[in-house]
């Protein structure tokens, strides 16, 4: 038995987009540890991608912006599990976020209501909704993990309105953990990575410069990898993390303590 003790356990991963996504890295580690992975993706195009990357894993479709889709995919997965003898799900990964920057980056105070509410719906409420609708498919000691950001208190202008939404996501872990404790030992946690090189991040205006700065601020002077964030998520999914609940685990390789690095100061003040 491996240390993580997830061999043969079943996990659902929401949000795989491509081979660079955090969801893909999490699924790779789960499969490598002998777990069974069920993918849920947003579109047919992503289903094709997921099938190519994980040919032995079932893939279902769900655009979480419409709650009825979450109910539908829950029923489809329930049917799949029934055909496998009624097995339960041991964990769910929520790696979903969306922000509409189609009109360009605006000052935070100029955020459009429709954009903010859509981002809350997709990036935060979907986690709550998935927990609610999938609760009867989960084992009594299952784990739900979402992907946040390393800090929601750093007002990065190019991240727009997403930090307040991630703050709501972090808080939702606490309230879900409390709510579910009335009838289960199901845990809710968030992995909060520093800046990662993913296709989703590439769509954030000015992200490359921020990424390069983060690399200088990290203690080891090397960027955080997607796998490092993913491995933390897999640990939280495993029984080895049974004592961790309602937490946001920062994975930033020490970046947050190093903003006064002498090299950064020298470059800023000359």
Protein Blocks (a to p, Z undefined) as FASTA:
>chain_A
ZZklpghiacddehifblmbmklmmmmmmmmnopacddddfbfklmmmmmmmmmmbccdd
ddfkbmklmmmmmmmmmmmmmmnoopacfbdcdddddddfknopadfklpcfklmmmmmm
mmmmmmmmmmmmmmmmpcfkbccdddddfbfkbccfklommmmmmmmmmmmmmmmmmmmm
mmpccdcddddddddddfklmmpghklmmmmmmmmmpmnlpacdfklmmmmmmmmmpmkl
mmgghiacddeehmmmmmmgfklmmmmnZZ
